Amino acid sequence: MNSSVLELLPGNPSVWLLISARWLRSVAQGVLLVDFTLYLRTLGWTSVQLGGLFTAGLFFQIVLILLTGPLVDRLGARPVLIFISILQGLIALGPWFSDAPFILWTCSLLCGFGIGAGASSGPFSPVELAWLGRMVNPAGRGVLYSFSNMAGFAGIGIGAFLGMFPSLLAGRVEGPALYRTIFPVFSLVLLLSSILVFLSREPPPREESGPSLSGQRSRAEENRLLRRLVLANATNGLGIGLFFPLLAWWFSVRFGKGPQSLGALFAVNYLLIAAASYLTARLSLVVGIVRSVLLTRLAGLLMLLILPMSPTFGMACFIYVLRSVFNQGSVGSRQSLSLNLVGEKRHGLAGTIHIVSTQIPMAVGPILAGALFHAGHTVWPFLLAAFFQGTYLYLYWTFFLRHDPNLPPT
């Protein structure tokens, strides 16, 4: 239980290639996290229009996630990841050529511009979870997923830092032209990530031998746990969607900040979350996944309630970073628990359910938050988000404590 997290990671080169590919994609997400909302603001988009776009984008990413499962069953994980990377890399060039609403909507829906705030891999995610899950035993998955998420958060942090300086690529220009050059950079990074996936090797599904963490459960019991996972994740997703996708807009309007300030904020934020992912992985080895999630996210919940009351930009940044560190450092541990609810042959299903059950209600949030912000109710989205995330913690504790893979069975 006191082993170093790094000592528990596998030495398979394909693990590191996959994690490196995710890191590259996260760098691209981080740049867009800072600059895409600001780019649309320079084009005159309102908070309602942004909320509508991000809601539609989240729903479309869900559709892509649902499509990857059957494709992986037919083609394998490796070709699917390569295909998605190349396709998104090419589509991302669209806004470089035109700022027409149809082009922006189409490219944003297909590539998930500006909605990668949680370091999510979008349609890549269930494929990566199943692929990485084959490379370690059940008890080690939380560590591996935490490390993968640490790489994702670190990539977003670096990308956010790069997003502070759009003029380095665009030169001495103002308005929409300042941000257009980020799109070919996004495209190039995704194409580079596809090369790393191409160099990796996909293992066959491991045969389960002897009792596993889910080996004593019937199919009906697994399905019951998956239904509980859907209910818990739905409350979490709605809480996230009510404030997170429009957070850059809120900081920009509330405190009048531009790309340098927001880029610095998100860069520091996600680099600290990366460190928190490592620390939470260690904590989960000692007290278990469910207890570590409850402890850290209760602290994050308190920060969320305080955030909209912040009188200054500096105070808001400090509270927001604390909230993110406590809240998002447990992503990898929660992914591990979700997959360990079922046998290994159903990991693709469990991974898809874990992501989709969070993202469908998350997709409803931005349009509601955009309408509330537009009506002048700038505190209500945060309060509603806190209510739903508090409900999530109660359900998570009630449903899954006795199914924690890092605790002895009771």
URZI-V906034 format. One record per pair of residues at least 24 apart in sequence whose C-alpha atoms are under 6 Angstrom apart, sorted by the first residue. I is the first residue (numbers start at 1). J is the second residue. If there is no record, write none. Layout:
I;J  I;J
//
This chain:
1;285  1;286  14;200  14;201  17;196  19;148  21;193  21;196  23;151  23;152  23;155  25;190  26;152  26;155  26;156  27;155  27;156  27;159  28;159  28;186  29;116  30;156  30;159  30;160  31;159  31;160  31;163  32;114  33;114  34;160  34;163  34;263  36;114  39;176  39;179  42;175  42;176  47;370  48;370  48;371  51;366  51;367  51;370  52;367  55;363  55;364  55;366  57;109  57;112  58;363  59;363  60;109  64;123  65;123  77;127  82;194  85;190  85;194  86;191  89;187  89;190  89;191  92;183  92;187  93;183  93;184  96;180  96;183  119;152  119;153  126;351  126;352  130;347  130;348  141;336  142;332  142;333  142;336  143;281  145;332  146;277  146;332  150;274  150;277  153;270  153;274  154;270  154;271  154;274  157;267  157;270  157;271  158;267  160;263  160;266  160;267  161;263  161;264  161;267  163;263  164;259  164;260  164;263  214;341  214;342  214;343  222;342  230;357  232;392  232;395  233;357  233;358  234;357  234;358  234;361  235;388  235;392  236;389  236;392  237;358  237;359  237;361  237;362  238;361  238;362  238;365  239;385  239;388  239;389  241;362  241;365  241;366  242;365  242;366  242;369  242;381  242;385  243;381  269;321  273;325  273;329  276;325  276;329  277;329  280;330  288;406  288;407  290;401  296;326  297;326  297;327  300;326  300;327  308;379
//
